[in-house]
Amino acid sequence: MNFIIQDTYSLYKEMLNLPDEERLGFFSNKLMGPFLELFEKMNMPTNPDAIGSFPIVGHDTEMNLMLDKLKNADAWNKAYDTIETCVQRFQRANVPIPEKLVVGIFPGDPAVLVSKEGYTGFGGFPGYIQIVIVPNEYNLKHGLQHLKAALAHEFHHNILFYNAKWNFVSEISVARYIALEGLAESFTVSLYGEEYAGSWALDLKGKDLEKSRQLIGNSLYVRGFHEVRKYVFGDQMESFDGSEPSGIPAFAGYAVGYHAVQAFLKKTGITVEEATLIDGETLIKESGYFE
């Protein structure tokens, strides 16, 4: 695999020297340019709001501070090392990987990422990964380990979708969705330990986890993204699209998927890299987690 860690630091610094009216064009052409295929496929605009990035006009002091914090924490070199490690893991397992990958790191908007611990990412389209991160105390205090964890999670999505034999839009099911999230988090944990797993995978416990396991377990073969996402993201979707509440906690699908994949890995003894090539519905069924 040939991969590039985009020098978004230098590009942002260059953009901040431009007049306000020229910045959006620069952002769309220079910062989002390498990801144009991704945005076209997803029918998304190439602006900061679309990815949850920090506003590019009216906040120059804050933007410069965020960029310098990421630079001083060695974010771009750590991203390179992380992707290199991920590539090696899948190559050793003889799992096919994309020929190229472009990775972009973008300073995040704290107001947008408040419920996601200040970072998020997208790696569901092979060949592209975007990480949006707020360099706050939480993300900086452990040497940007959460950045590395997010990159590993999204890298796994890249590999899974590169090898998937099913179509995400037309053939996604609850079982496949929770499996792909559980596999991505399990891959991250195999590299960095549960300490750096996403809170969405581990914070759901006790009665809430058991309730979610039962509700999701009764709906594993529900299909269609609009219906499936209710079981993955929980009742928070109601606030976005007016869905009827189902009693499923926020991000419950991530937690249930993680525990189901962990059960599968322990039961079978295979590696998470090898499990990536198994259809999610088969994996969930064979995990025994819902029996």
C-alpha positions as CSV (number, residue, x, y, z in Angstrom):
1,M,0.0,0.0,0.0
2,N,1.1,3.5,-0.8
3,F,-0.2,5.9,1.8
4,I,0.1,9.6,2.3
5,I,-0.5,11.6,5.4
6,Q,-1.7,14.9,4.1
7,D,0.2,17.9,5.4
8,T,-2.9,19.6,6.6
9,Y,-0.9,21.7,9.1
10,S,0.9,23.6,6.4
11,L,-2.2,23.9,4.3
12,Y,-4.2,25.4,7.2
13,K,-1.4,27.8,8.0
14,E,-1.4,28.9,4.3
15,M,-5.2,29.3,4.3
16,L,-5.1,31.5,7.5
17,N,-3.0,34.0,5.6
18,L,-5.7,34.5,3.0
19,P,-8.6,37.0,3.0
20,D,-11.7,35.5,4.6
21,E,-13.5,35.4,1.2
22,E,-10.9,33.2,-0.3
23,R,-10.7,30.6,2.4
24,L,-13.7,28.4,1.5
25,G,-12.4,27.9,-2.0
26,F,-8.9,27.1,-0.6
27,F,-10.4,24.6,1.9
28,S,-12.5,22.9,-0.8
29,N,-9.7,22.7,-3.4
30,K,-6.6,22.1,-1.3
31,L,-7.7,20.5,2.0
32,M,-10.6,18.5,0.6
33,G,-9.1,18.1,-2.9
34,P,-7.5,14.7,-2.2
35,F,-10.8,13.4,-0.9
36,L,-12.9,14.6,-3.8
37,E,-13.9,11.1,-5.0
38,L,-15.1,10.4,-1.4
39,F,-17.3,13.5,-1.3
40,E,-18.7,12.9,-4.7
41,K,-19.7,9.3,-3.9
42,M,-21.4,10.4,-0.7
43,N,-22.9,13.5,-2.3
44,M,-21.5,15.8,0.4
45,P,-20.3,19.4,0.2
46,T,-16.6,20.1,0.7
47,N,-16.9,22.6,3.5
48,P,-15.8,22.5,7.2
49,D,-19.3,21.9,8.5
50,A,-19.6,18.7,6.5
51,I,-16.8,17.0,8.5
52,G,-17.2,18.8,11.9
53,S,-14.0,20.9,11.4
54,F,-13.3,24.1,13.2
55,P,-14.7,27.3,11.5
56,I,-12.2,28.7,9.1
57,V,-13.3,32.4,9.4
58,G,-13.3,34.6,12.5
59,H,-11.3,32.3,14.8
60,D,-7.8,32.6,13.6
61,T,-6.2,32.8,17.1
62,E,-8.0,29.6,18.2
63,M,-7.3,27.8,14.9
64,N,-3.5,28.6,15.1
65,L,-3.4,27.4,18.7
66,M,-5.1,24.1,17.8
67,L,-2.8,23.5,14.9
68,D,0.3,24.2,17.0
69,K,-0.9,21.9,19.8
70,L,-1.3,19.1,17.3
71,K,2.0,19.9,15.7
72,N,3.8,20.0,19.1
73,A,2.2,16.6,20.0
74,D,3.7,15.2,16.8
75,A,0.3,14.3,15.4
76,W,1.3,13.9,11.7
77,N,4.3,11.6,12.5
78,K,2.3,9.5,14.9
79,A,-0.4,9.1,12.2
80,Y,2.3,7.9,9.8
81,D,3.6,5.4,12.3
82,T,0.1,4.2,13.1
83,I,-0.9,3.5,9.5
84,E,2.4,1.8,8.9
85,T,1.7,-0.5,11.9
86,C,-1.8,-1.2,10.6
87,V,-0.6,-2.1,7.1
88,Q,2.0,-4.5,8.5
89,R,-0.6,-6.3,10.6
90,F,-2.9,-7.0,7.7
91,Q,-0.1,-7.9,5.4
92,R,1.2,-10.5,7.8
93,A,-2.3,-11.9,7.9
94,N,-2.4,-12.0,4.1
95,V,-5.6,-9.9,4.1
96,P,-6.0,-7.9,0.8
97,I,-5.6,-4.1,1.3
98,P,-6.2,-1.1,-1.0
99,E,-3.3,0.0,-3.2
100,K,-3.4,3.6,-2.0
101,L,-4.6,5.5,1.1
102,V,-4.9,9.2,1.8
103,V,-5.1,10.3,5.4
104,G,-6.2,13.8,6.6
105,I,-6.1,15.2,10.1
106,F,-8.3,18.2,10.7
107,P,-8.8,20.4,13.8
108,G,-12.3,19.7,15.1
109,D,-15.1,22.0,16.3
110,P,-15.5,21.4,20.1
111,A,-19.2,22.3,19.9
112,V,-19.8,19.6,17.3
113,L,-17.7,16.9,18.9
114,V,-18.8,17.5,22.5
115,S,-20.5,14.0,22.7
116,K,-17.6,12.2,21.0
117,E,-14.8,13.1,23.4
118,G,-13.4,15.6,20.9
119,Y,-12.6,13.3,18.0
120,T,-14.3,11.4,15.3
121,G,-13.3,9.8,12.0
122,F,-14.5,8.4,8.7
123,G,-12.8,5.4,6.9
124,G,-15.7,3.7,5.3
125,F,-14.6,4.4,1.8
126,P,-11.5,2.4,0.8
127,G,-8.5,4.6,0.0
128,Y,-9.5,7.5,2.3
129,I,-9.4,8.3,6.1
130,Q,-10.3,11.6,7.7
131,I,-9.8,12.2,11.4
132,V,-11.3,15.3,13.0
133,I,-9.9,16.0,16.5
134,V,-9.9,18.7,19.1
135,P,-6.5,19.0,20.8
136,N,-8.0,19.2,24.3
137,E,-6.6,18.0,27.5
138,Y,-8.4,14.6,27.2
139,N,-6.8,14.0,23.8
140,L,-3.3,15.4,24.6
141,K,-2.7,14.0,28.0
142,H,-1.9,10.5,26.7
143,G,0.3,11.6,23.8
144,L,-2.6,11.5,21.3
145,Q,-3.2,7.8,21.8
146,H,-6.8,8.5,21.0
147,L,-5.8,9.8,17.6
148,K,-3.9,6.6,17.0
149,A,-6.8,4.6,18.2
150,A,-9.2,6.5,15.9
151,L,-6.9,5.9,12.9
152,A,-6.7,2.2,13.6
153,H,-10.5,2.0,13.9
154,E,-11.0,3.8,10.6
155,F,-8.2,1.8,8.9
156,H,-10.0,-1.4,9.8
157,H,-13.2,0.0,8.1
158,N,-11.1,0.6,5.0
159,I,-10.0,-3.0,4.9
160,L,-13.4,-4.4,5.7
161,F,-15.2,-2.5,3.0
162,Y,-12.4,-3.2,0.5
163,N,-13.0,-6.9,1.0
164,A,-16.8,-6.9,1.6
165,K,-18.9,-8.9,-0.8
166,W,-22.1,-7.0,0.1
167,N,-23.4,-3.5,-0.7
168,F,-23.6,-1.2,2.3
169,V,-26.6,0.7,1.0
170,S,-28.8,-2.1,-0.1
171,E,-27.6,-5.1,1.9
172,I,-26.6,-3.7,5.3
173,S,-28.2,-5.4,8.3
174,V,-28.1,-4.8,12.0
175,A,-25.8,-7.9,12.3
176,R,-23.4,-6.6,9.7
177,Y,-23.3,-3.1,11.1
178,I,-22.6,-4.1,14.7
179,A,-20.0,-6.6,13.4
180,L,-18.1,-4.0,11.4
181,E,-18.0,-1.6,14.4
182,G,-17.1,-4.4,16.8
183,L,-14.3,-5.6,14.6
184,A,-12.9,-2.1,14.1
185,E,-12.9,-1.5,17.9
186,S,-11.4,-5.0,18.5
187,F,-8.6,-4.2,16.1
188,T,-7.9,-1.0,17.9
189,V,-7.9,-2.8,21.3
190,S,-5.5,-5.4,19.9
191,L,-3.0,-2.6,19.2
192,Y,-3.5,-0.2,22.1
193,G,-5.5,-2.0,24.8
194,E,-9.0,-1.3,26.1
195,E,-7.7,1.8,27.9
196,Y,-7.9,3.5,24.5
197,A,-11.1,1.9,23.2
198,G,-13.9,4.4,22.4
199,S,-16.2,5.1,25.2
200,W,-19.1,4.1,22.9
201,A,-17.8,0.5,23.1
202,L,-17.1,0.1,26.8
203,D,-19.3,2.6,28.8
204,L,-22.5,0.7,28.3
205,K,-22.7,-1.8,31.1
206,G,-24.9,-3.9,33.4
207,K,-28.6,-3.7,32.8
208,D,-28.3,-1.2,30.0
209,L,-25.9,-3.5,28.1
210,E,-28.1,-6.5,28.7
211,K,-31.2,-4.7,27.6
212,S,-29.4,-3.5,24.4
213,R,-28.2,-7.1,23.8
214,Q,-31.8,-8.4,23.9
215,L,-33.3,-5.6,21.8
216,I,-30.6,-5.8,19.1
217,G,-30.5,-9.6,19.3
218,N,-34.1,-9.7,18.3
219,S,-33.5,-7.5,15.3
220,L,-30.2,-8.8,13.8
221,Y,-31.6,-9.3,10.3
222,V,-33.4,-6.0,10.0
223,R,-32.2,-4.4,6.8
224,G,-32.1,-0.9,5.2
225,F,-29.8,1.8,6.6
226,H,-32.7,4.0,7.8
227,E,-33.9,1.2,10.0
228,V,-30.6,-0.4,10.9
229,R,-29.0,2.8,12.3
230,K,-31.7,3.0,15.0
231,Y,-30.2,-0.1,16.5
232,V,-26.6,1.1,16.1
233,F,-26.9,4.7,17.3
234,G,-29.9,4.3,19.6
235,D,-32.7,6.7,20.4
236,Q,-30.5,9.7,19.7
237,M,-31.6,9.2,16.1
238,E,-35.0,10.4,17.2
239,S,-33.7,13.9,17.6
240,F,-32.3,13.9,14.0
241,D,-35.1,12.3,12.0
242,G,-38.2,12.0,14.3
243,S,-37.8,8.2,14.6
244,E,-40.0,6.6,17.2
245,P,-38.0,5.8,20.4
246,S,-37.1,2.1,20.8
247,G,-35.5,2.2,24.3
248,I,-32.0,1.6,22.9
249,P,-29.2,3.7,24.5
250,A,-27.0,6.0,22.4
251,F,-24.3,4.0,20.4
252,A,-25.6,0.7,21.9
253,G,-24.8,-1.0,18.6
254,Y,-21.1,-0.2,19.0
255,A,-21.0,-1.7,22.5
256,V,-23.0,-4.8,21.7
257,G,-21.0,-5.3,18.5
258,Y,-17.7,-5.0,20.4
259,H,-18.8,-7.6,23.0
260,A,-20.2,-9.9,20.3
261,V,-16.9,-9.8,18.3
262,Q,-14.9,-10.4,21.4
263,A,-17.0,-13.4,22.1
264,F,-16.4,-14.7,18.6
265,L,-12.6,-14.2,18.8
266,K,-12.4,-16.0,22.1
267,K,-14.6,-18.8,20.9
268,T,-12.8,-19.4,17.6
269,G,-9.2,-18.4,18.5
270,I,-8.7,-16.6,15.2
271,T,-7.2,-13.2,14.9
272,V,-9.2,-10.0,14.3
273,E,-7.5,-9.6,11.0
274,E,-8.6,-13.0,9.9
275,A,-12.1,-12.3,11.2
276,T,-12.3,-9.2,8.9
277,L,-12.9,-11.5,5.9
278,I,-15.9,-13.2,7.5
279,D,-19.4,-11.9,6.7
280,G,-20.7,-10.0,9.6
281,E,-23.9,-12.0,9.8
282,T,-22.0,-15.3,10.0
283,L,-19.7,-13.8,12.6
284,I,-22.5,-12.6,14.8
285,K,-24.4,-15.9,14.5
286,E,-21.3,-18.0,15.4
287,S,-20.3,-15.7,18.3
288,G,-23.0,-17.2,20.5
289,Y,-23.3,-13.8,22.2
290,F,-27.1,-13.6,21.5
291,E,-28.0,-17.2,22.5
